[in-house]
């Protein structure tokens, strides 16, 4: 699968894609869908993102790609989360350049962000690949012409 991404600009989600999406040994605890099993207190006042487990399959994949063509396209809701994700990425995925880390507030805007990047840098949409764990966002990206993959595509 890594061969399919070799010459592409690849946008990676973080939670559930590069990092395990599991907190307190749960995936979801009946709170807000955007927060899953964490509380707003967790997001604002704890080190919950610093303690996420990196996915080794994705670490291997990222290490095979061109560092100039890999991007983070993640969603955040607080400054604490932003700070922690930068530290976490530097620790577990140092290949990502700081200028290629894009953190936005709306998951559903990810496809539009990639399209704007393609316009700004004059890339064709067939030069872009997107890896995310949210099927609704992957479907939207593919409908707009962006080749999209779920992390399970890379598990052998």
MDTraj code that builds the backbone (N, CA, C; nanometers):
import mdtraj as md
import numpy as np

residues = "UNK UNK UNK UNK UNK UNK UNK UNK UNK UNK UNK UNK UNK UNK UNK UNK UNK UNK UNK UNK UNK UNK UNK UNK UNK UNK UNK UNK UNK UNK UNK UNK UNK UNK UNK UNK UNK UNK UNK UNK UNK UNK UNK UNK UNK UNK UNK UNK UNK UNK UNK UNK UNK UNK UNK UNK UNK UNK UNK UNK UNK UNK UNK UNK UNK UNK UNK UNK UNK UNK UNK UNK UNK UNK UNK UNK UNK UNK UNK UNK UNK UNK UNK UNK UNK UNK UNK UNK UNK UNK UNK UNK UNK UNK UNK UNK UNK UNK UNK UNK UNK UNK UNK UNK UNK UNK UNK UNK UNK UNK UNK UNK UNK UNK UNK UNK UNK UNK UNK UNK UNK UNK UNK UNK UNK UNK UNK UNK UNK UNK UNK UNK UNK UNK UNK UNK UNK UNK UNK UNK UNK UNK UNK UNK UNK UNK UNK UNK UNK UNK UNK UNK UNK UNK UNK UNK".split()
xyz = np.array([
    [0.0814, -0.1211, 0.0000],
    [0.0000, 0.0000, 0.0000],
    [0.0851, 0.1267, 0.0000],
    [0.1985, 0.1226, 0.0650],
    [0.2830, 0.2423, 0.0707],
    [0.3215, 0.2884, -0.0696],
    [0.3342, 0.1951, -0.1623],
    [0.3696, 0.2303, -0.3002],
    [0.2646, 0.3228, -0.3624],
    [0.1385, 0.3030, -0.3278],
    [0.0317, 0.3869, -0.3824],
    [0.0440, 0.5318, -0.3377],
    [0.1157, 0.5544, -0.2281],
    [0.1273, 0.6890, -0.1713],
    [0.2594, 0.7570, -0.2032],
    [0.3528, 0.6849, -0.2635],
    [0.4912, 0.7326, -0.2814],
    [0.5016, 0.8735, -0.3388],
    [0.4319, 0.9048, -0.4439],
    [0.4464, 1.0348, -0.5096],
    [0.3326, 1.1313, -0.4783],
    [0.2543, 1.1001, -0.3779],
    [0.1381, 1.1823, -0.3451],
    [0.1654, 1.2742, -0.2267],
    [0.0850, 1.3778, -0.2173],
    [0.0793, 1.4611, -0.0982],
    [-0.0217, 1.3915, -0.0079],
    [0.0232, 1.3459, 0.1078],
    [-0.0610, 1.2619, 0.1924],
    [-0.0983, 1.3376, 0.3191],
    [-0.2286, 1.3471, 0.3432],
    [-0.2828, 1.4134, 0.4614],
    [-0.3294, 1.3066, 0.5603],
    [-0.2759, 1.3112, 0.6819],
    [-0.3079, 1.2154, 0.7864],
    [-0.3883, 1.2808, 0.8981],
    [-0.4922, 1.2150, 0.9404],
    [-0.5609, 1.2493, 1.0644],
    [-0.4715, 1.2015, 1.1795],
    [-0.5027, 1.2440, 1.3033],
    [-0.4231, 1.2010, 1.4194],
    [-0.4997, 1.0969, 1.5009],
    [-0.6017, 1.1378, 1.5744],
    [-0.6739, 1.0477, 1.6657],
    [-0.7488, 0.9412, 1.5875],
    [-0.7155, 0.8153, 1.6151],
    [-0.7791, 0.7039, 1.5467],
    [-0.7079, 0.6648, 1.4184],
    [-0.6093, 0.7445, 1.3769],
    [-0.5351, 0.7164, 1.2546],
    [-0.3873, 0.6948, 1.2855],
    [-0.3233, 0.7937, 1.3435],
    [-0.1837, 0.7789, 1.3864],
    [-0.1751, 0.7346, 1.5320],
    [-0.2776, 0.7699, 1.6078],
    [-0.2838, 0.7349, 1.7503],
    [-0.4058, 0.6474, 1.7753],
    [-0.3907, 0.5577, 1.8686],
    [-0.5050, 0.4751, 1.9084],
    [-0.6158, 0.5659, 1.9609],
    [-0.7375, 0.5386, 1.9194],
    [-0.8505, 0.6161, 1.9694],
    [-0.9156, 0.5375, 2.0823],
    [-0.8594, 0.5544, 2.1989],
    [-0.9093, 0.4826, 2.3153],
    [-0.8625, 0.5581, 2.4382],
    [-0.9531, 0.5921, 2.5275],
    [-0.9201, 0.6631, 2.6495],
    [-0.9844, 0.5913, 2.7660],
    [-0.9088, 0.5758, 2.8731],
    [-0.9565, 0.5022, 2.9908],
    [-1.0084, 0.3640, 2.9513],
    [-0.9418, 0.3034, 2.8555],
    [-0.9754, 0.1714, 2.8028],
    [-1.1177, 0.1646, 2.7479],
    [-1.1628, 0.2742, 2.6882],
    [-1.2948, 0.2806, 2.6244],
    [-1.2834, 0.3591, 2.4947],
    [-1.3785, 0.3336, 2.4056],
    [-1.3863, 0.4090, 2.2806],
    [-1.4899, 0.5200, 2.2928],
    [-1.5993, 0.4903, 2.3577],
    [-1.7063, 0.5888, 2.3689],
    [-1.7784, 0.5669, 2.5006],
    [-1.8164, 0.6768, 2.5634],
    [-1.8805, 0.6645, 2.6938],
    [-2.0136, 0.7374, 2.7009],
    [-2.0759, 0.7631, 2.5884],
    [-2.2096, 0.8216, 2.5898],
    [-2.2141, 0.9719, 2.6049],
    [-2.1026, 1.0398, 2.5917],
    [-2.1007, 1.1858, 2.6018],
    [-2.1303, 1.2481, 2.4673],
    [-2.0594, 1.3509, 2.4355],
    [-2.0744, 1.4192, 2.3082],
    [-2.0021, 1.3393, 2.1996],
    [-2.0629, 1.3176, 2.0842],
    [-1.9967, 1.2407, 1.9784],
    [-1.8591, 1.2964, 1.9411],
    [-1.8421, 1.4281, 1.9435],
    [-1.7134, 1.4883, 1.9085],
    [-1.6052, 1.4525, 2.0095],
    [-1.6436, 1.4278, 2.1341],
    [-1.5459, 1.3995, 2.2379],
    [-1.5278, 1.2509, 2.2627],
    [-1.6215, 1.1696, 2.2177],
    [-1.6098, 1.0256, 2.2419],
    [-1.6151, 0.9955, 2.3897],
    [-1.5103, 0.9321, 2.4410],
    [-1.5133, 0.8919, 2.5812],
    [-1.4362, 0.9876, 2.6717],
    [-1.3915, 1.0993, 2.6176],
    [-1.3265, 1.1968, 2.7038],
    [-1.4284, 1.3041, 2.7408],
    [-1.4010, 1.3727, 2.8477],
    [-1.4872, 1.4828, 2.8878],
    [-1.4218, 1.6134, 2.8453],
    [-1.4968, 1.7186, 2.8454],
    [-1.4411, 1.8499, 2.8153],
    [-1.3332, 1.8846, 2.9172],
    [-1.3527, 1.8450, 3.0417],
    [-1.2505, 1.8657, 3.1443],
    [-1.1203, 1.7968, 3.1044],
    [-1.1287, 1.6726, 3.0539],
    [-1.0090, 1.6008, 3.0093],
    [-0.9347, 1.6800, 2.9023],
    [-1.0098, 1.7269, 2.8042],
    [-0.9503, 1.7986, 2.6914],
    [-0.8839, 1.9280, 2.7375],
    [-0.9473, 1.9968, 2.8296],
    [-0.8973, 2.1272, 2.8729],
    [-0.7866, 2.1209, 2.9774],
    [-0.7909, 2.0185, 3.0659],
    [-0.7046, 2.0249, 3.1839],
    [-0.6178, 1.9019, 3.2106],
    [-0.6157, 1.8022, 3.1230],
    [-0.5323, 1.6850, 3.1495],
    [-0.4366, 1.6611, 3.0327],
    [-0.3476, 1.5668, 3.0494],
    [-0.2502, 1.5306, 2.9463],
    [-0.2990, 1.4133, 2.8617],
    [-0.4267, 1.4071, 2.8365],
    [-0.4853, 1.2908, 2.7718],
    [-0.4255, 1.2630, 2.6331],
    [-0.3933, 1.3664, 2.5582],
    [-0.3399, 1.3447, 2.4234],
    [-0.1928, 1.3059, 2.4263],
    [-0.1202, 1.3518, 2.5257],
    [0.0209, 1.3155, 2.5387],
    [0.0388, 1.1668, 2.5642],
    [-0.0633, 1.1040, 2.6209],
    [-0.0540, 0.9636, 2.6587],
    [-0.1142, 0.8675, 2.5570],
    [-0.1519, 0.9171, 2.4412],
    [-0.2072, 0.8299, 2.3369],
    [-0.0983, 0.7385, 2.2820],
    [-0.1382, 0.6160, 2.2508],
    [-0.0432, 0.5175, 2.1976],
    [-0.0307, 0.5350, 2.0459],
    [0.0926, 0.5548, 1.9961],
    [0.1105, 0.5637, 1.8513],
    [0.0910, 0.4262, 1.7866],
    [0.0382, 0.4250, 1.6672],
    [0.0154, 0.3000, 1.5956],
    [0.1390, 0.2676, 1.5110],
    [0.2030, 0.1569, 1.5419],
    [0.3293, 0.1189, 1.4773],
    [0.3141, 0.0988, 1.3267],
    [0.2016, 0.0462, 1.2837],
    [0.1779, 0.0295, 1.1400],
    [0.1867, 0.1644, 1.0702],
    [0.1287, 0.2656, 1.1316],
    [0.1299, 0.3982, 1.0712],
    [0.2684, 0.4623, 1.0822],
    [0.3413, 0.4337, 1.1896],
    [0.4781, 0.4847, 1.2004],
    [0.5638, 0.4296, 1.0867],
    [0.5483, 0.3002, 1.0577],
    [0.6234, 0.2393, 0.9471],
    [0.5840, 0.3026, 0.8137],
    [0.4552, 0.3223, 0.7937],
    [0.4076, 0.3823, 0.6689],
    [0.4655, 0.5228, 0.6513],
    [0.4516, 0.6058, 0.7521],
    [0.4996, 0.7441, 0.7439],
    [0.6496, 0.7475, 0.7155],
    [0.7251, 0.6562, 0.7742],
    [0.8707, 0.6551, 0.7553],
    [0.9105, 0.6226, 0.6111],
    [0.8188, 0.5669, 0.5329],
    [0.8474, 0.5315, 0.3934],
    [0.8126, 0.6428, 0.2949],
    [0.7542, 0.7516, 0.3452],
    [0.7064, 0.8579, 0.2567],
    [0.7995, 0.9788, 0.2587],
    [0.7871, 1.0617, 0.1576],
    [0.8653, 1.1839, 0.1432],
    [0.8219, 1.2854, 0.2488],
    [0.9140, 1.3262, 0.3351],
    [0.8818, 1.4193, 0.4439],
    [0.8281, 1.5527, 0.3949],
    [0.8597, 1.5902, 0.2730],
    [0.8095, 1.7164, 0.2180],
    [0.6652, 1.7049, 0.1693],
    [0.6150, 1.5803, 0.1600],
    [0.4813, 1.5599, 0.1045],
    [0.3828, 1.5007, 0.2042],
    [0.4187, 1.4994, 0.3318],
    [0.3262, 1.4466, 0.4327],
    [0.2759, 1.5595, 0.5215],
    [0.1469, 1.5532, 0.5503],
    [0.0801, 1.6581, 0.6263],
    [-0.0049, 1.5954, 0.7360],
    [-0.0204, 1.6681, 0.8431],
    [-0.1190, 1.6358, 0.9457],
    [-0.2391, 1.7233, 0.9177],
    [-0.3572, 1.6633, 0.9184],
    [-0.4818, 1.7381, 0.9074],
    [-0.5725, 1.6865, 1.0182],
    [-0.5567, 1.7458, 1.1361],
    [-0.6283, 1.7003, 1.2534],
    [-0.7305, 1.8010, 1.3024],
    [-0.8138, 1.7540, 1.3915],
    [-0.9166, 1.8381, 1.4507],
    [-0.8861, 1.8586, 1.5983],
    [-0.9011, 1.9815, 1.6453],
    [-0.8766, 2.0147, 1.7859],
    [-0.9870, 2.1059, 1.8367],
    [-1.0031, 2.1054, 1.9710],
    [-1.1039, 2.1945, 2.0279],
    [-1.0493, 2.2860, 2.1371],
    [-0.9207, 2.2708, 2.1709],
    [-0.8655, 2.3576, 2.2750],
    [-0.7174, 2.3833, 2.2507],
    [-0.6667, 2.4909, 2.3089],
    [-0.5239, 2.5214, 2.2992],
    [-0.4407, 2.4139, 2.3657],
    [-0.4909, 2.3563, 2.4744],
    [-0.4203, 2.2476, 2.5422],
    [-0.3998, 2.1315, 2.4460],
    [-0.5032, 2.0984, 2.3730],
    [-0.4949, 1.9892, 2.2759],
    [-0.3933, 2.0217, 2.1660],
    [-0.3921, 2.1447, 2.1190],
    [-0.2959, 2.1860, 2.0165],
    [-0.1539, 2.1652, 2.0671],
    [-0.1252, 2.2171, 2.1853],
    [0.0090, 2.2051, 2.2436],
    [0.0497, 2.0594, 2.2598],
    [-0.0418, 1.9782, 2.3122],
    [-0.0105, 1.8374, 2.3342],
    [0.0105, 1.7623, 2.2032],
    [-0.0673, 1.7936, 2.1017],
    [-0.0522, 1.7222, 1.9745],
    [0.0803, 1.7559, 1.9077],
    [0.1250, 1.8796, 1.9185],
    [0.2569, 1.9139, 1.8641],
    [0.3659, 1.8336, 1.9345],
    [0.3597, 1.8254, 2.0651],
    [0.4584, 1.7480, 2.1421],
    [0.4499, 1.6000, 2.1064],
    [0.3281, 1.5471, 2.1014],
    [0.3076, 1.4051, 2.0706],
    [0.3615, 1.3720, 1.9314],
    [0.3304, 1.4562, 1.8339],
    [0.3784, 1.4323, 1.6975],
    [0.5309, 1.4396, 1.6904],
    [0.5894, 1.5371, 1.7562],
    [0.7355, 1.5488, 1.7562],
    [0.8011, 1.4252, 1.8181],
    [0.7367, 1.3691, 1.9201],
    [0.7893, 1.2511, 1.9878],
    [0.7727, 1.1239, 1.9052],
    [0.6547, 1.1023, 1.8489],
    [0.6224, 0.9745, 1.7844],
    [0.6287, 0.9764, 1.6317],
    [0.6171, 1.0936, 1.5713],
    [0.6202, 1.1071, 1.4259],
    [0.7041, 1.2295, 1.3890],
    [0.8343, 1.2256, 1.4171],
    [0.9182, 1.3439, 1.3923],
    [0.9337, 1.3784, 1.2444],
    [0.8877, 1.2921, 1.1550],
    [0.8981, 1.3186, 1.0117],
    [0.8103, 1.4365, 0.9681],
    [0.7052, 1.4661, 1.0433],
    [0.6153, 1.5749, 1.0043],
    [0.6783, 1.7089, 1.0385],
    [0.6932, 1.7913, 0.9366],
    [0.7466, 1.9257, 0.9572],
    [0.6386, 2.0123, 1.0218],
    [0.6807, 2.0996, 1.1107],
    [0.5844, 2.1836, 1.1827],
    [0.4951, 2.2625, 1.0861],
    [0.5524, 2.3096, 0.9775],
    [0.4735, 2.3879, 0.8819],
    [0.3732, 2.3019, 0.8050],
    [0.3842, 2.1699, 0.8151],
    [0.2901, 2.0792, 0.7495],
    [0.1868, 2.0216, 0.8460],
    [0.1758, 2.0819, 0.9625],
    [0.0749, 2.0389, 1.0596],
    [-0.0394, 2.1386, 1.0558],
    [-0.1559, 2.0890, 1.0169],
    [-0.2758, 2.1706, 1.0039],
    [-0.3766, 2.1198, 1.1056],
    [-0.4137, 2.2046, 1.1986],
    [-0.5124, 2.1671, 1.3007],
    [-0.6314, 2.2610, 1.2869],
    [-0.7492, 2.2023, 1.2643],
    [-0.8704, 2.2806, 1.2422],
    [-0.9762, 2.2417, 1.3442],
    [-1.0852, 2.3157, 1.3463],
    [-1.1879, 2.2919, 1.4478],
    [-1.3054, 2.2072, 1.3991],
    [-1.3112, 2.1754, 1.2702],
    [-1.4239, 2.0996, 1.2167],
    [-1.3762, 1.9820, 1.1323],
    [-1.4051, 1.8626, 1.1768],
    [-1.3651, 1.7421, 1.1034],
    [-1.4218, 1.7419, 0.9618],
    [-1.5454, 1.7836, 0.9467],
    [-1.6097, 1.7772, 0.8154],
    [-1.5521, 1.8779, 0.7154],
    [-1.4676, 1.9704, 0.7613],
    [-1.4041, 2.0673, 0.6710],
    [-1.2734, 2.0150, 0.6111],
    [-1.2294, 1.8983, 0.6544],
    [-1.1010, 1.8463, 0.6062],
    [-1.0938, 1.8367, 0.4533],
    [-1.1953, 1.7831, 0.3856],
    [-1.1859, 1.7767, 0.2385],
    [-1.1686, 1.9146, 0.1742],
    [-1.2400, 2.0134, 0.2240],
    [-1.2279, 2.1481, 0.1687],
    [-1.0893, 2.2066, 0.1945],
    [-1.0314, 2.1762, 0.3097],
    [-0.8962, 2.2241, 0.3402],
    [-0.7970, 2.1649, 0.2391],
    [-0.8088, 2.0361, 0.2097],
    [-0.7192, 1.9744, 0.1123],
    [-0.7372, 2.0352, -0.0265],
    [-0.8597, 2.0659, -0.0624],
    [-0.8856, 2.1287, -0.1925],
    [-0.8215, 2.2672, -0.1975],
    [-0.8318, 2.3434, -0.0899],
    [-0.7683, 2.4762, -0.0861],
    [-0.6163, 2.4650, -0.0951],
    [-0.5588, 2.3651, -0.0276],
    [-0.4142, 2.3427, -0.0398],
    [-0.3782, 2.3106, -0.1832],
    [-0.4581, 2.2276, -0.2496],
    [-0.4280, 2.1917, -0.3880],
    [-0.4341, 2.3146, -0.4785],
    [-0.5291, 2.4026, -0.4559],
    [-0.5381, 2.5258, -0.5351],
    [-0.4183, 2.6168, -0.5080],
    [-0.3878, 2.6342, -0.3804],
    [-0.2791, 2.7249, -0.3418],
    [-0.1442, 2.6796, -0.3970],
    [-0.1172, 2.5493, -0.3899],
    [0.0120, 2.4967, -0.4328],
    [0.0094, 2.4402, -0.5754],
    [-0.1058, 2.4571, -0.6430],
    [-0.1208, 2.4132, -0.7811],
    [-0.0976, 2.2626, -0.7978],
    [-0.1582, 2.1841, -0.7076],
    [-0.1538, 2.0383, -0.7177],
    [-0.2820, 1.9921, -0.7851],
    [-0.2748, 1.8824, -0.8578],
    [-0.3953, 1.8170, -0.9081],
    [-0.4530, 1.7319, -0.7959],
    [-0.5833, 1.7161, -0.7916],
    [-0.6447, 1.6349, -0.6862],
    [-0.5971, 1.4904, -0.6898],
    [-0.5591, 1.4402, -0.8073],
    [-0.5107, 1.3021, -0.8126],
    [-0.3698, 1.2873, -0.7535],
    [-0.3096, 1.3982, -0.7125],
    [-0.1794, 1.3948, -0.6448],
    [-0.1943, 1.3885, -0.4928],
    [-0.3186, 1.3897, -0.4444],
    [-0.3447, 1.3949, -0.3006],
    [-0.4047, 1.2628, -0.2534],
    [-0.3647, 1.2221, -0.1337],
    [-0.4264, 1.1074, -0.0657],
    [-0.4594, 1.1514, 0.0762],
    [-0.5635, 1.0926, 0.1304],
    [-0.6140, 1.1296, 0.2619],
    [-0.6347, 1.0028, 0.3430],
    [-0.5852, 1.0034, 0.4676],
    [-0.6002, 0.8879, 0.5552],
    [-0.6658, 0.9345, 0.6840],
    [-0.7831, 0.8791, 0.7139],
    [-0.8624, 0.9194, 0.8296],
    [-0.9433, 0.7993, 0.8754],
    [-0.9849, 0.8007, 1.0009],
    [-1.0653, 0.6900, 1.0530],
    [-1.2149, 0.7163, 1.0437],
    [-1.2551, 0.8357, 1.0065],
    [-1.3973, 0.8679, 0.9974],
    [-1.4491, 0.8410, 0.8569],
    [-1.5386, 0.7437, 0.8443],
    [-1.5908, 0.7069, 0.7137],
    [-1.6699, 0.8189, 0.6477],
    [-1.7424, 0.8980, 0.7259],
    [-1.8197, 1.0072, 0.6670],
    [-1.7291, 1.1108, 0.6012],
    [-1.6147, 1.1361, 0.6611],
    [-1.5200, 1.2332, 0.6053],
    [-1.4485, 1.1734, 0.4839],
    [-1.4153, 1.0450, 0.4909],
    [-1.3524, 0.9778, 0.3771],
    [-1.4460, 0.9776, 0.2558],
    [-1.5720, 0.9490, 0.2800],
    [-1.6705, 0.9490, 0.1690],
    [-1.6803, 1.0876, 0.1060],
    [-1.6886, 1.1891, 0.1905],
    [-1.6984, 1.3265, 0.1401],
    [-1.5752, 1.3610, 0.0567],
    [-1.4562, 1.3247, 0.1051],
    [-1.3324, 1.3535, 0.0314],
    [-1.3327, 1.2828, -0.1038],
    [-1.3723, 1.1563, -0.1052],
    [-1.3757, 1.0827, -0.2324],
    [-1.4781, 1.1425, -0.3285],
    [-1.5923, 1.1877, -0.2762],
    [-1.6925, 1.2522, -0.3618],
    [-1.6360, 1.3780, -0.4276],
    [-1.5408, 1.4429, -0.3607],
    [-1.4794, 1.5643, -0.4135],
    [-1.3546, 1.5352, -0.4974],
    [-1.3212, 1.4061, -0.5154],
    [-1.2111, 1.3685, -0.6022],
    [-1.0786, 1.3399, -0.5343],
    [-1.0778, 1.3229, -0.4017],
    [-0.9553, 1.2951, -0.3271],
    [-0.9509, 1.1472, -0.2916],
    [-0.8444, 1.0798, -0.3318],
    [-0.8272, 0.9371, -0.3000],
    [-0.8146, 0.9237, -0.1490],
    [-0.8991, 0.8406, -0.0881],
    [-0.9074, 0.8328, 0.0575],
    [-0.8932, 0.6904, 0.1072],
    [-0.8298, 0.6779, 0.2233],
    [-0.8038, 0.5470, 0.2827],
    [-0.8359, 0.5477, 0.4312],
    [-0.8894, 0.4381, 0.4790],
    [-0.9069, 0.4132, 0.6220],
    [-0.7767, 0.3501, 0.6717],
    [-0.7381, 0.3719, 0.7988],
    [-0.6140, 0.3094, 0.8495],
    [-0.6095, 0.1586, 0.8325],
    [-0.7250, 0.0938, 0.8303],
    [-0.7270, -0.0527, 0.8157],
    [-0.6693, -0.0970, 0.6816],
    [-0.6622, -0.0057, 0.5836],
    [-0.6040, -0.0387, 0.4534],
    [-0.4556, -0.0726, 0.4628],
    [-0.3913, -0.0331, 0.5725],
    [-0.2468, -0.0472, 0.5839],
    [-0.2059, -0.1580, 0.6805],
    [-0.3034, -0.2281, 0.7341],
    [-0.2741, -0.3362, 0.8277],
    [-0.2542, -0.4651, 0.7500],
    [-0.1440, -0.5300, 0.7734],
    [-0.1127, -0.6558, 0.7044],
    [-0.1554, -0.7729, 0.7908],
])
top = md.Topology()
chain = top.add_chain()
for i, resn in enumerate(residues, 1):
    res = top.add_residue(resn, chain, resSeq=i)
    for name in ("N", "CA", "C"):
        top.add_atom(name, md.element.get_by_symbol(name[0]), res)
traj = md.Trajectory(xyz[None], top)
